[in-house]
């Protein structure tokens, strides 16, 4: 299982990433550990805005790539309306499951 996520960071910016272990990855970002992303080291992660679960790394990488191509306005729309995902990636959206919180 892989996850794609959007974080709200300092300066009201958005960061999109991918992880196999979402709990560990969030701890890295929010704790600003050595393993956090270069971006979240300089722009403190403040909130997990959206999280999608995928079956494999390939699907997660495709979704991450497509989200990173969006404008900030489009990303905000996606955060608020998961049905927008189908407009972004088409029929493949069936392969993604939206999560609203971290898995237990």
Backbone bond lengths (Angstrom), bond angles and torsions (degrees), N, CA, C in turn:
res aa  C-N    CA-C-N  psi(-1)  N-CA   C-N-CA  omega(-1)  CA-C   N-CA-C  phi
1 X - - - 1.437 - - 1.528 108.46 -
2 X 1.326 115.69 136.59 1.463 122.04 176.21 1.523 109.30 -127.26
3 X 1.301 115.09 156.39 1.456 122.06 -177.76 1.520 110.56 -126.97
4 X 1.324 115.16 145.66 1.459 122.89 171.63 1.518 104.89 -119.79
5 X 1.326 115.82 137.30 1.458 118.75 -174.64 1.527 110.94 -141.04
6 X 1.327 114.16 158.88 1.460 121.62 173.09 1.520 106.94 -123.58
7 X 1.326 115.69 126.71 1.460 122.52 176.41 1.520 109.90 -107.24
8 X 1.328 115.73 143.47 1.459 120.06 168.18 1.522 105.40 -92.90
9 X 1.335 115.36 130.31 1.460 121.41 -175.93 1.520 110.62 -119.36
10 X 1.327 115.03 173.76 1.461 121.35 178.49 1.525 110.03 -52.30
11 X 1.319 115.38 145.72 1.463 119.91 -178.63 1.510 112.55 79.34
12 X 1.362 116.31 13.73 1.466 121.85 -179.69 1.529 112.33 59.44
13 X 1.341 116.26 34.19 1.461 121.32 177.87 1.524 109.59 -96.03
14 X 1.323 116.22 165.64 1.458 121.93 179.74 1.526 109.66 -119.95
15 X 1.329 115.58 141.56 1.465 122.20 177.66 1.521 107.63 -126.79
16 X 1.313 116.91 132.45 1.463 122.38 178.49 1.517 108.88 -112.76
17 X 1.330 116.13 134.24 1.456 120.09 -179.26 1.518 112.36 -145.69
18 X 1.326 114.58 -179.54 1.460 123.56 -177.45 1.524 108.07 -136.06
19 X 1.337 116.45 145.35 1.467 119.83 179.83 1.520 110.66 -156.38
20 X 1.318 115.42 149.68 1.461 120.81 173.02 1.533 109.05 -89.12
21 X 1.319 116.93 -38.05 1.467 122.62 179.00 1.524 107.08 -113.25
22 X 1.318 116.49 94.63 1.466 120.65 -172.39 1.523 112.29 -66.86
23 X 1.307 118.14 -36.59 1.461 120.65 178.65 1.521 111.84 -61.99
24 X 1.316 115.96 -46.35 1.467 120.98 178.92 1.522 110.36 -63.29
25 X 1.338 116.18 -43.85 1.449 119.98 -176.46 1.533 111.52 -65.65
26 X 1.331 116.59 -39.48 1.465 119.47 178.08 1.530 110.12 -65.41
27 X 1.323 117.49 -39.68 1.467 120.95 177.45 1.529 110.18 -60.61
28 X 1.327 116.68 -38.74 1.468 120.58 178.29 1.527 111.00 -65.33
29 X 1.328 116.28 -46.65 1.470 119.96 -179.08 1.531 111.48 -65.66
30 X 1.328 116.56 -52.79 1.457 119.92 -174.97 1.525 112.24 -70.22
31 X 1.326 117.38 -28.63 1.457 121.40 177.56 1.517 112.95 -86.79
32 X 1.316 116.41 -6.19 1.467 123.30 -177.28 1.531 111.23 49.21
33 X 1.334 115.03 46.88 1.458 120.73 178.70 1.527 109.82 -73.59
34 X 1.304 115.88 175.58 1.466 121.02 178.77 1.522 112.07 -59.42
35 X 1.329 116.91 -27.37 1.461 120.70 -176.71 1.524 113.68 -90.66
36 X 1.337 118.02 -0.83 1.464 118.08 177.82 1.526 108.61 -69.71
37 X 1.311 115.87 164.70 1.466 120.57 179.40 1.523 109.78 -65.63
38 X 1.305 115.66 150.53 1.460 121.13 177.62 1.535 109.84 -54.91
39 X 1.327 116.20 -39.33 1.461 120.64 -178.85 1.526 111.53 -64.43
40 X 1.344 117.39 -45.50 1.462 119.22 -178.00 1.524 112.22 -77.05
41 X 1.306 117.05 -10.32 1.467 119.91 172.87 1.527 109.48 -73.36
42 X 1.336 117.05 -36.02 1.462 120.98 -179.06 1.532 113.19 -99.10
43 X 1.330 117.49 -14.97 1.464 123.06 177.80 1.532 106.83 -128.97
44 X 1.313 117.39 91.63 1.464 122.55 -173.03 1.528 112.19 -51.29
45 X 1.333 115.52 129.30 1.465 121.62 175.94 1.522 108.52 -68.42
46 X 1.334 115.89 131.27 1.459 120.91 -177.09 1.524 113.41 -112.51
47 X 1.341 116.96 -33.55 1.463 119.37 -174.64 1.523 110.86 -158.03
48 X 1.317 115.54 140.13 1.464 120.69 171.45 1.522 106.53 -81.51
49 X 1.325 117.03 115.43 1.461 121.69 -175.98 1.526 113.26 -91.29
50 X 1.332 117.52 -37.72 1.469 120.68 -177.76 1.517 109.24 -153.45
51 X 1.321 114.69 150.18 1.459 121.08 -178.13 1.523 109.05 -146.97
52 X 1.332 115.79 128.95 1.462 121.38 176.78 1.514 109.12 -121.84
53 X 1.311 116.00 142.48 1.454 122.62 177.94 1.524 108.37 -105.46
54 X 1.333 116.74 137.25 1.465 121.18 178.08 1.527 109.34 -127.56
55 X 1.310 115.11 163.54 1.459 120.30 -178.90 1.521 113.06 -76.11
56 X 1.346 117.09 -28.83 1.463 119.22 -175.73 1.519 111.75 -152.15
57 X 1.309 115.66 170.76 1.468 121.69 -176.84 1.530 111.78 -65.44
58 X 1.303 117.17 -35.77 1.457 120.74 -179.44 1.531 111.40 -59.54
59 X 1.326 116.41 -48.71 1.467 120.18 178.86 1.523 110.84 -63.60
60 X 1.323 116.72 -41.23 1.462 120.74 179.74 1.526 110.53 -62.74
61 X 1.310 117.16 -42.44 1.468 120.89 -179.32 1.528 111.31 -65.25
62 X 1.328 116.63 -39.16 1.465 120.26 177.92 1.528 110.96 -63.89
63 X 1.339 116.15 -43.75 1.456 119.69 179.92 1.526 110.73 -65.99
64 X 1.319 117.02 -44.45 1.465 120.71 178.54 1.527 110.56 -57.39
65 X 1.314 116.58 -46.03 1.462 121.32 179.97 1.526 110.78 -59.09
66 X 1.325 116.41 -47.34 1.470 119.81 -177.56 1.523 112.08 -66.31
67 X 1.320 116.94 -38.23 1.463 119.41 177.84 1.521 110.12 -65.53
68 X 1.314 117.49 -40.34 1.462 120.61 -179.17 1.529 111.95 -65.59
69 X 1.322 118.26 -19.79 1.461 121.91 178.16 1.527 112.11 -81.25
70 X 1.332 117.48 -13.44 1.461 121.66 -176.54 1.524 111.61 -76.93
71 X 1.302 115.02 156.07 1.464 120.13 172.02 1.535 107.57 -75.66
72 X 1.322 116.43 167.18 1.466 119.53 178.51 1.529 110.23 -61.38
73 X 1.319 117.19 -40.81 1.470 120.73 179.12 1.528 110.99 -60.13
74 X 1.322 117.15 -41.53 1.463 120.61 178.53 1.526 111.22 -67.19
75 X 1.327 117.34 -38.56 1.470 120.51 177.52 1.522 110.38 -63.64
76 X 1.328 117.06 -41.70 1.461 120.16 178.27 1.522 110.61 -63.79
77 X 1.310 116.64 -38.36 1.470 120.16 176.68 1.527 110.11 -63.00
78 X 1.316 117.08 -42.83 1.460 121.97 179.16 1.528 110.91 -62.84
79 X 1.327 116.77 -41.41 1.464 120.78 178.18 1.524 110.29 -59.57
80 X 1.320 116.75 -41.38 1.458 121.49 -177.82 1.513 115.41 -81.90
81 X 1.323 116.95 -22.49 1.467 120.77 -173.50 1.522 109.72 -142.37
82 X 1.320 116.23 97.39 1.462 120.53 -177.33 1.529 112.66 -63.80
83 X 1.331 117.91 -21.83 1.469 119.60 179.33 1.527 110.97 -66.28
84 X 1.330 117.20 -19.36 1.467 122.12 176.62 1.536 111.05 -63.95
85 X 1.313 116.58 -21.48 1.469 121.29 179.76 1.520 111.16 -57.46
86 X 1.328 117.80 -40.57 1.466 120.24 -179.18 1.521 111.70 -64.75
87 X 1.329 118.16 -30.90 1.463 121.05 176.96 1.530 110.97 -71.41
88 X 1.318 116.04 -30.72 1.458 120.77 -178.52 1.520 111.69 -76.81
89 X 1.329 116.11 -45.44 1.465 118.92 -173.61 1.517 114.39 -118.99
90 X 1.302 117.72 1.88 1.453 120.43 175.88 1.511 114.10 75.86
91 X 1.312 115.29 -147.88 1.461 121.93 -174.56 1.521 113.03 -62.71
92 X 1.320 117.33 -23.33 1.466 120.41 179.81 1.521 112.49 -62.27
93 X 1.331 117.98 -13.30 1.463 120.52 -176.48 1.529 111.93 -59.89
94 X 1.317 117.14 -20.59 1.463 120.87 177.10 1.526 111.34 -63.63
95 X 1.337 117.33 -20.00 1.460 121.43 -178.80 1.522 113.15 -83.26
96 X 1.322 118.10 -0.09 1.460 122.28 -176.53 1.515 109.92 -119.19
97 X 1.293 115.52 138.40 1.454 121.57 178.62 1.517 107.91 -116.24
98 X 1.316 117.49 124.18 1.465 122.02 -179.63 1.521 109.09 -79.76
99 X 1.304 115.10 132.55 1.457 122.05 174.45 1.517 107.75 -115.08
100 X 1.308 117.63 142.38 1.455 120.17 179.80 1.525 113.00 -104.74
101 X 1.316 117.08 -3.45 1.456 120.72 177.88 1.518 108.55 -150.82
102 X 1.317 115.68 168.22 1.463 119.57 177.94 1.521 109.34 -66.30
103 X 1.331 116.98 143.26 1.469 118.90 176.29 1.520 109.82 -68.15
104 X 1.339 116.28 151.84 1.472 121.19 179.38 1.515 111.30 -70.34
